[in-house]
Amino acid sequence: MSELSAAEFGLVYNVMSLAIAAMLGSFIFFMSARGQVSAQYRPALIMSSLVVAIAGYHYFRIFESWSAAYALNEAGRYVATGQPFNDAYRYVDWLLTVPLLVAELISVLKLPRAQRNSIMPRLVIAATLMIALGYPGEIAENTMTRHVWGWLSTVPFLYILYVLWVELSRAVTTKSGEVSILLRNTKLLLIATWGFYPIAYLMPLIGVSGSTASVGLQVGYSIADIAAKCGYGVMIYLIARAKMEEAGELTEDGALTHAS
């Protein structure tokens, strides 16, 4: 555990607190928003709610662990208390939430059953493998071991990119330009936020260490998770509303029609 200045400790502390608040607020929004979409899109909103609920719980545990791992000394610096910081909560969180993220995207697109049954299981399995293969490298002290597990984790990540950009693009048919733009932006958001994790994984390999690495990792992970879970869920909601508008399931003032 690296010694931290008061500003460094406070930055991580406050960003983690922000993440907890964002997850809680998003959970309330997604649960409330179920009444604003038709029944066929509600499973996707339920999955969005599950994602932020699971993440909110784990961020609370991460926040507690971070607070317990440091104590303020007489010099105004935060030093290790001897209680280890348990960052494994993140991997447990990702193991549960990342498969749900890809599943909710497939769910909201309402693909034909045959295509949905083909694409969703492969994406969920690939997402699970990506996280499971990354963890051994995260905790490895040997550089070569970290390299090996990092590359193994990259294989399912690249496969997910292929399915999202090639197979999914072929499978989705829509006449709405808004739906197409939202789908593109959702996929870009997913990849942009996931893109931070390989960078974080590589930090020890490129010589970034000490307090810079500790603070950078925790702040970066937290911001990426807010975008990848809360922001992504909002995009799923907007896709559902756009598809309903395309299908004539909304009135002029945005309310559900009786048929919905």
N, C-alpha and C positions, 0 to 999 in steps of 0.2 A: 504494500500500500504506500503510495507516494505521499509525501508531505504536501499539503495544499495551503495556499493563502486563504484568507477569509473570503476574498472575492471569488476565488475558484470554487471553494466549497459551496458558497451561497449561490453561485450560478447553477451548479448541478442541482442543488436542493430546490431552487425555484422552478427550474425547467421540469423537474420530475413532478413537482406540485401542479404545474400547468398541465402536464400530461394527464394526471389523475382527474383534474377538473374537466379537461376536454373530453375524456372518455365518459365521465358521468353525464355531462351535458349532452353528448352525442347519443348516449343510451336513451335519455328522456325524449330527445327529438325523434329518434328512429321508432321508438315504441308509439309515440303520438302520431307519427306519419303513416302508420299502417292504415288508419282510417281515411287517408287521402289517396290511396291507391286501390285498385280493384283486387279481388281475391287472388287472381293468378300471379300478382306481383308481391303479395304479402310474404311469402316464404323468403324472398330476397331481403326484405326489410327485417324479418326476424333474424336472419343470419347476420345482418349488419349489427343488430342489437346484441347478439351473442358475442360478436367479435370485440366490441368496445367494452362489454361487461367483463369478459375474460381478461382483456388487457388492463382494464381499470383495477381489477383485483391484483394482478401481478405487479402493476406499477405501485400500488400501495405497499406490497411486500418489498419491492426494490427500494422504495423511499425509506421504509423502516430500516432495512439493512444498511443503506448508505448512512443514515443518521447514527446508527449504532456503531459503525465501523470507524468513526472519527470522533475526536474530542479536541476542544480548544485548549491550547496550552497557554502558559503565562506570556509567551512572546507573541500571542495573537495568531499563531499558526494552527492549522488543523492537522493532528498527527493520528496515526493508527492506534486504536484502542486495544488491538489484539483480537478483536472479533472480526472474522473475515467478512468481506463484502460478497454477498451471494448473487452473482450476476447470472447464475444458471436459471433464475426465474425468467429471464428474457427468452431463453431457448425453449423452456416449457410453454411459455406464452406463444411463441412463434409456431411451435409444433401443433398447437391447437388452432390458432387464428389464420395462419397462412393458407392452409387448405380451405378454410371457410371463405377467405377472400376470393379465391378463384371460383369456388362453388357458387357464390352469390352473383358473380358476373354471368356465369352460364345460366343461372336460374332466371335472372331478370330479362335475359334476351329471348326467352321463350322459344328456344330452338325446337324443331321437330324431335319427337321422342328418340328416334334412332340416332340422330346426331348428338343429342344431349347425352344419351346413354353411352355413347362412344367417347366423347370429349371429356366429360366431367370426371369419370374415374381416373383417366390418365393424368389429368391435371392435378387432381387431389393426391394421387400417389407420387407424382413428380415433386410436388410442393413438400410433401412429408419427407421424402428422401433428401431433398435439398437441405432442410433444416437438420435432420438426423445425421447426415454426413458431415455437416459443418461443425457440429459441437465438439467431436474429438479433437479437431484441429484447433479450436478456440482455446481449449484447456491444455494443449500440448506445449511443453517447454522446449522441445526439440524443433528446430527450424524445418528440417526435412519432413518430419511428421506433419507439421502444419501445412507445408506445401502439398503433400500427398492428399490430405483430407480436403484441402481447399479446392484442388482440381477435381476431386471426386464429387464435391458438392456443386461444382460449376456445371457438370454434365446435365443434371436434371434442370438446372436453371436455364441453360440454353435450350433445352427441350421445351420448357414452358414458353419461352419467347417464340419458338417456332410455332407452337400450337396457337398462341394468341394472335400472332401476326399473319400466319399463313392459313391454317385450318379454320380458325374462327372467322377470319375475314371472308373466306369462301362460303361459310355456312350461314352468315348473317345476311338476310335480304330485307331491305327497308327502303321505302320511298321518301322517308323523311331525312332531309339534310341535317336537321337538328340531332336526330338519333345517331347519325353517322359521325357527326362532330363530337358528340358526347362520348360515344364509344371509343373513338380515337384518343380523346383526352384522358379517358379513364385508363386505358392501356398505358399511355405515356406516364400518367401519374404513378401507376403501379411500378413501372420499370424505373422511373426516376427515384422513387423512394427506396425500392429494393436495391438500387445501384449504390446506395451509401454503404450497405452491409459488406460487400466485397472490399470497398475502400477501407472500412474499419478493420476488416480481417487482415488486410495487408500491412497495417500500420507497424506492427512489430517487425515485419520482414524488411521494411524500408528504413528502420532506425528510429521511428517515432516512439518515444517512451517517456516514463516519468509522469509528472503532473499534466503535461500537455496531452499525452495520450489518454490518461484517465478522464480528464475533463472533456476532451474532444469526443471520446467514445460515448460517454453518458449523455452529453448534450445532443450530439448527432443522432444517436439511437432514438432519443426521446422525440426530437422534432420529426424524424423520419416516420416514427410510429404514429404520431398525431396525424400526419398527412396520409399515411398508408391505411389508416383505420377510420378515423373520423372523416377526413376529406374524401376518401374513396367511397365511404358509405353514402355521403351526400351525393356523389356522382351517380351511384346506383339508384338513389331516389329520383334524381333528375331524369335518368334514362327511363325509368318506369313511367314517370309523368309524361315524357315526350312520346313514348310508345302509346300511351292511352289517348293522348291528343291526336296522334296519327290515326288511331282506330275509332275516333269519334266517341270516346268514353268520357269526355269532359264537356261541361257546359261552357258558355262564353266567359263566365266569371271564374272558371277553374274548378268548379265543384263536380263531383261524380254524377254522371247521369243515373237515372233510376235503374237502368239495366246493369250498371256496374255494382 
